[in-house]
Amino acid sequence: MFRVLLIVCGAIGIAVGGQVLADGKAVYDAKCSVCHAAGVAGAPKLGDKAAWEPRLKTGEAALLKSATNGKGAMPPRAGQNVSDKDIKEAVEYMLSKVK
């Protein structure tokens, strides 16, 4: 049932604050949550405003660059085949949880 709901929401594209976040959540769930849900190797946890604050100050472009090229223990593109579009949507989704 959850998968069906997720697919339907992705197809409809639920808009929140002018951003389409359904696809970003799907990418986060599939690719990013392995580390960002638990804070593995210093990854900022989803929704942890204090951990994300210094990263927010660098700007979205810097965060996209880090996600694309890797930073610290995070390999480029999360060590997986993730498109630029998916990275952008996942970053937007994660940022929406701390703004």
Secondary structure, 3 states (H helix, E strand, C coil): CHHHHHHHHHHHCCEECCEECHHHHHHHHHHHHHHHCCCHHHCCCCCCHHHHHHHHHHCHHHHHHHHHHCECCECHHHHCCCCHHHHHHHHHHHHHCCC
